[in-house]
Structures are given as C-alpha cells and as structure tokens.
C-alpha cells in the first residue's frame, strides 16, 4: 500500500487564463496531477476567481487525505462527498473534489504504469472525432482565418463561441457544407432571442446549438428552443450531480450531453454518468476548454465511454497551460491515450 504524503494546489496564469492545478504525491515518489474548474476568467486580476476553489482543496479536502492510501480512490470520493455535503453538493466543493479525484487517478496510473483508460476497462473506440474549439473572436475575418487554420491542421469540425449567426453563414460560403459547425453562446440569450438565433443557425446546418438560453439549467426552456428552432441542442457543462444529469436527460432536451469533468467530481463521477448516457441513449461529448489535466482526463473518459461522439480540443494561438501540449490528433481524430495516468504531454 502506498500512502499519500503531500497535496499541493497551484494557480498558474497564462495569458489571463488561470487554472487550478492539483498535485498529489505518494510514498512511491510518483506525483498525480489533476485540475479543478478555474472560475470565470478576469483580465484585470488573473487567478483571483480560482482562489475560492483552491481554498476548498487546501483547507477542506487535502487534510482529510494525507496519510491515507493512494489506491482507494472511490472510498476517498464517497468519504469526501459525505463530509462535504453540509457545505454543498454542487459548485465549488464539487469542483475541488474534481481536482483531487483526477490527480488520484493519474497517480494510480503512474504507480501501476498504465493509462487511466485501461484502468477503467480499456478503450471502446479506435479514435474519436475531434472538433477545434475556438475562443470568442467577434471579428468576421479572424473567425474565417482561425477556421481555416483548424482545417489546415486536419480538423473537419469547429466550434464557435460567437453570438451572431452571420459567422456560420460566412463559414458556409467560404468552406462549403462538409465542415461540422458547432455554436456555443454560453447561455447569452433569453428564450425568445434564443429561438430566433436557433432558427438562423438551423439554416446553416449546424451540428449543435450549445447552451442556448439563460438560465443555462432551465431544461424546459432548452427543450423549447430546440423544438421550435428545429436544431440539435448540446448542454450539460453546468450540471453537477448524478441527479442533475438524470433530470436533464429525462427532459429530452438534448442531442449531446456535455459534462465538465472539472465540475462533476472528476473521473469517479464521470464513470457514473457514462451509464446514464447509455440508459437515455444520448451522445456524450465531454466539455473542456483548457489544455492540460482537464483535457487529458476528458479524453481518458471519452475513450472508455461507448456513447462518446465528439471530443472538444481547445484551438487557440497560445496554450492555456504553457507546460502541456495538445494530445495526438490525426486527420481530425483524437487518438487513444497510451501514456501512464491521464497521459499528460509536456
């Protein structure tokens, strides 16, 4: 048995896009690396929004794990979940638990010299279609330039974070109808606006319309937007618990479910959501917009889940975490992980 000897949290800042990195060390000398959700970025005070989440890890979670076995990951998850219930069963407590959990799985993979995907039972896909996820650009020429850069790299799918449907029509005119286009508006619109925008996106034959309406967890409104605009809907990055995911799947609002592994409780929680996607026959597309542990953990999960349809790949001109590289992508497909743990590549 290998005992946990140290847990550290860091908030690195790259280009005003902070991350919450978790490092768990065991007696074996191996270090597992995880990531919690990072908060809403602040250009004026980078990293400040990550501090509450880091504090949960440092002051509530880490002290309860020092000296315990690094191998009993599921026991730790349920013990911490039970301990934290009076704090919250969603939000920043679960985000902190996500970082710890991902780090523990990475540590176990390194100690056993195998990938997390293999620990979960092995891959069920030879490769997964990837889409280049662009940041919000707001400039028509820049959008077209970045789409072309992604296509030149082999991607046959892109995701826009633009609010105006004109960008979809511009892309169709420039690059034709074979390219998959996803559009994420991050809950920007009220229901009436979301329906009108959705109708325009449907004309552009988008693959999905993501989080179309605010509040982003109003399942009835999300379903109404999809039905009235006649467009596939993707959502789920702001759901937290197993019950939350059951409720949104029961609503029949979605074509694609998008859990965020840094919010839901990490890989241990992800395993449980896999079963729900099978039960409700809903495509899985793990949500992620950071290069590093969050992306690597999402890929490990995606390859182990039979319902995975797409893998989000952040597509930016700078790296959100400069010490890590993108995973292997070939002809627009993400390849299965082979490195020990979650497979981080520096």
C-alpha positions as CSV (number, residue, x, y, z in Angstrom):
1,X,0.0,0.0,0.0
2,X,1.3,3.5,-0.9
3,X,0.3,6.4,1.3
4,X,-0.5,9.9,0.3
5,X,2.3,12.2,1.7
6,X,1.5,15.6,0.2
7,X,-1.1,17.6,-1.7
8,X,-0.4,20.9,-3.3
9,X,-2.5,23.4,-5.2
10,X,-1.2,26.0,-7.7
11,X,-2.9,28.7,-9.8
12,X,-0.7,29.3,-12.8
13,X,-1.6,32.2,-15.1
14,X,-1.1,32.1,-18.8
15,X,-2.5,34.9,-21.0
16,X,-5.0,35.8,-18.3
17,X,-6.5,32.3,-18.3
18,X,-5.8,30.8,-14.9
19,X,-6.1,27.1,-13.9
20,X,-6.4,25.3,-10.6
21,X,-3.7,22.6,-10.7
22,X,-3.6,19.8,-8.0
23,X,-0.5,17.7,-7.2
24,X,-0.9,14.6,-5.1
25,X,2.4,12.8,-4.0
26,X,2.6,9.3,-2.6
27,X,5.2,7.3,-0.8
28,X,6.2,5.7,-4.1
29,X,7.5,9.1,-5.2
30,X,5.0,9.4,-8.0
31,X,3.0,12.6,-8.4
32,X,-0.5,12.6,-9.7
33,X,-1.7,15.8,-11.5
34,X,-5.3,17.0,-11.5
35,X,-7.3,20.0,-12.3
36,X,-10.3,21.7,-10.8
37,X,-12.5,24.2,-12.6
38,X,-10.9,27.6,-12.6
39,X,-13.6,30.1,-12.2
40,X,-14.7,32.9,-14.7
41,X,-11.5,34.5,-16.1
42,X,-10.6,38.0,-15.1
43,X,-8.3,40.0,-17.3
44,X,-7.9,42.6,-14.6
45,X,-7.0,40.2,-11.8
46,X,-5.9,36.8,-13.3
47,X,-6.3,33.9,-10.9
48,X,-8.4,35.7,-8.4
49,X,-11.6,33.8,-9.3
50,X,-9.7,30.5,-8.8
51,X,-8.8,31.2,-5.2
52,X,-12.1,30.0,-3.6
53,X,-11.9,26.7,-5.4
54,X,-8.2,26.3,-4.4
55,X,-9.1,27.1,-0.8
56,X,-11.7,24.2,-0.8
57,X,-8.9,21.8,-1.8
58,X,-6.3,23.1,0.6
59,X,-8.4,23.6,3.7
60,X,-11.3,21.1,3.4
61,X,-10.2,18.2,1.2
62,X,-6.4,17.8,1.4
63,X,-6.2,17.5,5.2
64,X,-8.5,14.5,5.1
65,X,-6.4,12.5,2.7
66,X,-2.8,12.9,4.0
67,X,-1.6,9.6,5.3
68,X,-4.3,7.5,3.6
69,X,-3.9,5.0,0.8
70,X,-3.4,6.4,-2.7
71,X,-5.2,3.3,-4.1
72,X,-8.7,3.5,-2.6
73,X,-9.9,6.3,-4.9
74,X,-13.6,5.5,-4.8
75,X,-13.6,5.3,-1.0
76,X,-12.0,8.7,-0.8
77,X,-14.5,10.2,-3.2
78,X,-17.5,9.0,-1.3
79,X,-16.0,9.9,2.1
80,X,-15.2,13.4,0.9
81,X,-18.6,13.7,-0.7
82,X,-20.3,12.7,2.5
83,X,-18.1,15.0,4.6
84,X,-18.7,18.0,2.3
85,X,-22.5,17.6,2.0
86,X,-23.2,20.3,4.6
87,X,-21.0,22.7,2.5
88,X,-22.7,21.9,-0.8
89,X,-23.3,19.0,-3.2
90,X,-22.6,21.3,-6.2
91,X,-20.5,24.3,-7.0
92,X,-17.0,24.9,-5.7
93,X,-16.9,22.0,-3.3
94,X,-17.5,19.5,-6.1
95,X,-15.0,21.5,-8.3
96,X,-12.4,21.0,-5.7
97,X,-13.2,17.3,-5.4
98,X,-12.8,17.0,-9.2
99,X,-9.2,18.2,-9.0
100,X,-8.4,15.8,-6.2
101,X,-10.1,12.9,-7.9
102,X,-8.3,13.4,-11.3
103,X,-5.0,13.7,-9.5
104,X,-5.6,10.4,-7.7
105,X,-6.5,8.6,-10.9
106,X,-3.4,10.0,-12.6
107,X,-1.3,8.9,-9.6
108,X,-2.7,5.4,-9.6
109,X,-2.0,5.0,-13.4
110,X,1.6,6.2,-12.8
111,X,2.1,3.8,-9.9
112,X,0.8,0.9,-12.0
113,X,2.4,2.1,-15.2
114,X,-0.8,2.1,-17.2
115,X,-3.3,4.6,-18.6
116,X,-6.5,5.6,-16.7
117,X,-8.5,4.4,-19.7
118,X,-7.0,1.0,-19.2
119,X,-7.8,1.1,-15.5
120,X,-11.4,1.8,-16.4
121,X,-11.5,-1.3,-18.7
122,X,-9.8,-0.1,-21.8
123,X,-10.8,1.9,-24.9
124,X,-14.0,1.2,-26.7
125,X,-13.1,3.5,-29.7
126,X,-10.2,3.3,-32.1
127,X,-10.3,7.1,-32.4
128,X,-12.8,9.9,-31.6
129,X,-13.8,12.8,-33.9
130,X,-12.3,16.0,-32.5
131,X,-13.6,19.5,-33.0
132,X,-11.4,22.6,-32.8
133,X,-12.9,24.8,-30.2
134,X,-12.2,28.4,-30.9
135,X,-12.4,31.2,-28.3
136,X,-14.8,34.1,-28.8
137,X,-13.3,36.2,-31.6
138,X,-16.1,38.5,-32.7
139,X,-14.3,39.6,-35.9
140,X,-15.5,38.0,-39.2
141,X,-12.1,37.9,-40.8
142,X,-10.4,36.5,-37.7
143,X,-13.1,33.8,-37.4
144,X,-12.6,32.7,-41.0
145,X,-8.8,32.7,-40.6
146,X,-9.0,30.6,-37.5
147,X,-11.4,28.1,-39.1
148,X,-9.0,27.8,-42.0
149,X,-6.1,27.2,-39.6
150,X,-8.1,24.4,-37.9
151,X,-9.0,22.8,-41.3
152,X,-5.4,23.0,-42.4
153,X,-4.5,21.0,-39.3
154,X,-6.9,18.3,-40.4
155,X,-10.0,19.2,-38.4
156,X,-13.3,18.6,-40.1
157,X,-15.3,20.2,-37.2
158,X,-15.1,23.6,-35.4
159,X,-16.9,25.2,-32.5
160,X,-17.6,28.9,-32.5
161,X,-18.2,31.0,-29.4
162,X,-19.9,33.7,-31.4
163,X,-23.3,35.3,-30.8
164,X,-24.2,36.4,-34.4
165,X,-25.3,33.6,-36.8
166,X,-23.7,35.6,-39.6
167,X,-20.4,33.8,-38.8
168,X,-22.0,30.4,-39.6
169,X,-23.2,31.7,-42.9
170,X,-19.8,33.2,-43.7
171,X,-18.1,29.9,-43.0
172,X,-20.6,28.0,-45.2
173,X,-19.9,30.4,-48.1
174,X,-16.2,30.2,-47.6
175,X,-15.7,26.5,-46.9
176,X,-18.9,24.7,-48.0
177,X,-21.2,22.3,-46.3
178,X,-18.9,19.4,-45.4
179,X,-17.5,21.1,-42.3
180,X,-19.2,20.4,-39.0
181,X,-20.0,23.7,-37.2
182,X,-21.0,23.8,-33.5
183,X,-22.1,27.1,-31.9
184,X,-21.8,27.8,-28.1
185,X,-23.4,31.0,-26.9
186,X,-22.9,30.3,-23.2
187,X,-26.5,31.0,-22.2
188,X,-26.3,34.5,-23.6
189,X,-30.0,34.8,-24.8
190,X,-33.4,34.9,-23.2
191,X,-35.8,32.3,-24.6
192,X,-37.3,34.4,-27.3
193,X,-33.9,35.5,-28.6
194,X,-32.5,32.0,-28.4
195,X,-35.3,30.6,-30.6
196,X,-34.8,33.3,-33.3
197,X,-31.0,32.7,-33.3
198,X,-31.6,29.0,-33.4
199,X,-33.7,29.3,-36.5
200,X,-30.9,31.1,-38.2
201,X,-28.3,28.5,-37.1
202,X,-30.6,25.8,-38.4
203,X,-30.4,27.4,-41.8
204,X,-26.6,27.0,-41.6
205,X,-27.0,23.3,-40.8
206,X,-25.1,23.5,-37.5
207,X,-24.2,20.2,-35.8
208,X,-25.4,21.7,-32.5
209,X,-26.5,24.8,-30.7
210,X,-24.9,24.8,-27.2
211,X,-26.4,26.3,-24.0
212,X,-28.8,28.5,-26.0
213,X,-30.7,30.1,-23.1
214,X,-30.2,31.6,-19.7
215,X,-30.6,30.3,-17.1
216,X,-28.4,27.6,-18.5
217,X,-30.0,24.9,-16.4
218,X,-33.6,25.7,-17.4
219,X,-34.3,22.3,-19.0
220,X,-37.8,23.1,-20.2
221,X,-36.6,26.3,-21.9
222,X,-33.7,24.5,-23.5
223,X,-36.0,21.9,-24.9
224,X,-38.4,24.5,-26.2
225,X,-35.6,26.3,-28.0
226,X,-34.5,23.1,-29.7
227,X,-38.0,22.1,-30.7
228,X,-39.1,25.5,-32.0
229,X,-35.8,26.2,-33.8
230,X,-35.6,22.6,-35.1
231,X,-31.9,22.4,-34.2
232,X,-29.9,19.8,-32.2
233,X,-29.1,21.0,-28.7
234,X,-25.9,20.4,-26.6
235,X,-25.6,21.3,-22.9
236,X,-24.6,19.9,-19.5
237,X,-21.3,21.7,-18.6
238,X,-23.1,23.5,-15.8
239,X,-24.8,20.4,-14.3
240,X,-23.1,18.8,-11.3
241,X,-24.6,15.8,-9.6
242,X,-25.8,12.4,-10.9
243,X,-29.3,13.6,-10.1
244,X,-28.8,16.8,-12.2
245,X,-27.7,14.7,-15.2
246,X,-30.7,12.3,-14.8
247,X,-33.0,15.3,-14.8
248,X,-31.6,17.0,-17.9
249,X,-31.7,13.6,-19.8
250,X,-35.2,12.9,-18.6
251,X,-36.2,16.3,-20.1
252,X,-35.4,15.0,-23.6
253,X,-33.9,18.4,-24.4
254,X,-30.5,17.2,-25.6
255,X,-28.9,15.5,-28.6
256,X,-25.5,15.8,-27.0
257,X,-24.6,15.7,-23.3
258,X,-21.5,17.8,-22.3
259,X,-20.4,17.2,-18.7
260,X,-17.4,19.2,-17.5
261,X,-15.0,16.8,-15.7
262,X,-13.6,19.6,-13.5
263,X,-17.0,20.3,-12.1
264,X,-18.8,17.0,-11.7
265,X,-16.4,15.3,-9.3
266,X,-13.7,14.1,-11.6
267,X,-13.2,10.6,-13.2
268,X,-15.0,8.7,-10.5
269,X,-18.2,10.8,-11.1
270,X,-17.7,10.5,-14.9
271,X,-17.9,6.7,-14.7
272,X,-21.4,7.0,-13.2
273,X,-22.6,9.5,-15.9
274,X,-21.5,7.0,-18.6
275,X,-24.2,4.7,-17.5
276,X,-26.8,7.4,-17.7
277,X,-25.9,8.3,-21.3
278,X,-26.4,4.6,-22.2
279,X,-29.7,4.4,-20.4
280,X,-31.0,7.6,-22.1
281,X,-29.3,6.8,-25.4
282,X,-27.7,10.2,-25.6
283,X,-24.4,11.1,-27.3
284,X,-21.6,12.1,-25.0
285,X,-19.2,14.9,-25.8
286,X,-17.0,15.8,-22.7
287,X,-16.8,19.5,-22.3
288,X,-13.4,21.2,-21.8
289,X,-11.7,24.5,-22.7
290,X,-8.2,24.1,-21.1
291,X,-5.1,22.3,-22.3
292,X,-3.7,20.2,-19.5
293,X,-5.1,17.7,-17.0
294,X,-8.8,18.6,-17.7
295,X,-8.4,17.8,-21.4
296,X,-6.4,14.6,-20.7
297,X,-8.8,13.3,-18.2
298,X,-11.7,14.0,-20.5
299,X,-10.0,12.1,-23.3
300,X,-9.4,9.1,-21.0
301,X,-13.1,9.1,-20.1
302,X,-14.2,9.6,-23.7
303,X,-12.3,6.6,-25.0
304,X,-13.8,4.4,-22.2
305,X,-17.4,5.5,-22.8
306,X,-19.4,3.8,-25.6
307,X,-21.6,6.9,-26.2
308,X,-18.8,9.3,-26.9
309,X,-19.5,11.1,-30.2
310,X,-17.1,14.1,-30.1
311,X,-14.0,15.3,-28.2
312,X,-13.5,19.0,-27.7
313,X,-10.0,20.2,-28.4
314,X,-9.1,23.8,-27.4
315,X,-7.9,25.6,-30.5
316,X,-6.1,28.8,-29.6
317,X,-2.9,30.6,-30.7
318,X,-1.5,30.3,-27.2
319,X,-1.6,27.5,-24.7
320,X,-3.7,28.0,-21.6
321,X,-1.2,26.0,-19.6
322,X,2.2,26.5,-21.3
323,X,3.8,23.4,-19.9
324,X,1.4,21.0,-21.6
325,X,0.8,20.2,-25.3
326,X,-2.3,19.1,-27.2
327,X,-3.0,15.4,-27.4
328,X,-2.3,13.5,-30.6
329,X,-4.8,14.4,-33.3
330,X,-4.6,12.8,-36.7
331,X,-6.8,13.8,-39.6
332,X,-9.2,15.4,-37.2
333,X,-9.5,12.4,-34.9
334,X,-8.2,12.3,-31.3
335,X,-6.1,9.1,-30.8
336,X,-6.3,6.9,-27.8
337,X,-4.1,7.7,-24.8
338,X,-1.1,5.4,-24.1
339,X,1.0,7.2,-21.5
340,X,0.6,6.2,-17.8
341,X,-2.0,8.0,-15.8
342,X,-4.1,10.6,-17.6
343,X,-1.4,10.9,-20.3
344,X,-0.3,14.5,-19.9
345,X,2.2,15.5,-22.6
346,X,4.7,18.2,-21.9
